Amino acid sequence: MLGATLLVLLVASINYQLNLGYLLTFLLAGSAVVGMHVCHGTLRGLRLHLLAPEPTFATATTTLEIQLTNERRSPRRAIAMSVLGTGHWTWADVPAQGESRLQVAFQPGQRGRHRVPALTAETRYPLGTFRVWTVWCPAAEVVVYPLPELRPPPLPPGEPRSGGAHAANAQSSGEFDGVRAYRRGDPRKLVLWKKLAKADELISRDTQQAQRHELWLDYEQTGLPGKEARLCRLCAWVLAADRLGVDFGLRLPALQLRPSSGPAHRLACLEALALC
C-alpha cells in the first residue's frame, strides 16, 4: 500500500510538474526507509530469557513470564510477544540498559510433561509500515498435574503402622484419624490453623492416633475403574491431606512415596501423579 501510494504521487508530480509533489513523495519515501532500519534495530540484539514456568493443573492456562534485556543506550519500544500462531499479543517497552517482563499464556492440555511452544516476537515501531519478527523456541518444559476431582469422597482411613493396633475405621466426617476436635489446653502447635478458615471450630492433631496410624493414598484403593479417574481422585486427596497438615504417603503402580508433609512433599506427589 505504501509503495502504491508513493508511485501515484510520483506519477502525478511528473505529469503536472509539481515541485511540492516531488518533495512530498521523496520525503515519504525517505521516512519509510529510515523507519525500516529503525524497526529492524528495535528487535536486533534484544535478549530473551524465559523464567522457569510454574506447574499447573490440566485444562488450566499456563502463564509464561519472559524477561527482555536491552543492553544498548536507547530504549526499545513496542515489543510484542505471542505463542506462535495464536495471535494473542502482549506488548512491552524495554528501557535503555534495562529489563522488562511480559507474560504470555497458553493451554498445554492433558497431564504430563510438555515442551514450551514456540514463541514469536515482533515490532512495528516507529511508523507501523514494516513488521520485523522472529521465532524463538525456548528449551523449557512445563509439568501439568491431573485435574483434581470436583467432589472427592473423604480421605481413606489410616493404616496401622508395623506392629501397631488394628486398622482404623473411616470416619463419617471425612477427616483422617490423625486429627480431632480441639480440646482446651491443646498446644498451639497442634492446632490446624488452616482448617479454621473453612470451619467455625478448631481442629487439633491427634498425636496418639498419628503414632499408631499413617495415611496412605493408594492407587488401587480409589474405587474407580479408569486410570485418569483414579489419578484425579488421588490428586484431590493429596490437596485435601495437605490442607489438613497431616502426614500422608502415596502408592502408585511403579512408585511409592513415604508419608510426610509440607510443600515439598505435596509437589513431589503431584509431579508423580502427572508423570504416572
VENPEDA-V227685 format. One record per backbone hydrogen bond with DSSP energy under -1.0 kcal/mol. CO is the residue of the C=O (numbers start at 1). NH is the residue of the N-H. If there is no record, write none. Layout:
<<CO	NH> <CO	NH>>
This chain:
<<1	5> <2	6> <3	7> <4	8> <5	9> <6	10> <7	11> <8	12> <9	13> <10	14> <11	15> <12	16> <13	18> <18	22> <19	23> <20	24> <21	25> <22	26> <23	27> <24	28> <25	29> <26	30> <27	31> <28	32> <29	33> <30	34> <31	35> <32	36> <33	37> <34	38> <35	39> <36	40> <37	41> <38	42> <40	44> <43	46> <47	69> <49	67> <56	145> <57	60> <62	106> <64	104> <65	51> <66	102> <67	49> <68	100> <69	47> <72	97> <76	94> <79	92> <80	122> <81	90> <82	120> <83	86> <90	81> <92	79> <94	76> <95	98> <98	70> <100	68> <102	66> <104	64> <106	62> <109	59> <112	144> <114	142> <118	84> <119	136> <120	82> <121	134> <122	80> <123	132> <124	128> <132	123> <134	121> <136	119> <138	140> <140	116> <142	114> <143	56> <144	112> <145	58> <158	168> <159	214> <161	164> <171	174> <174	155> <176	179> <178	206> <180	204> <183	186> <187	190> <188	191> <190	205> <191	193> <195	198> <195	199> <202	182> <203	192> <204	180> <205	207> <206	210> <207	211> <208	212> <209	213> <212	161> <214	159> <215	249> <217	251> <226	230> <227	231> <228	232> <229	233> <230	234> <231	235> <232	149> <232	236> <233	237> <234	238> <235	239> <236	240> <237	241> <238	242> <239	243> <240	244> <241	245> <241	246> <248	260> <249	217> <250	257> <251	219> <255	252> <257	250> <260	248> <262	266> <263	267> <264	268> <265	269> <266	270> <267	271> <268	272> <269	273> <270	274> <271	275>>
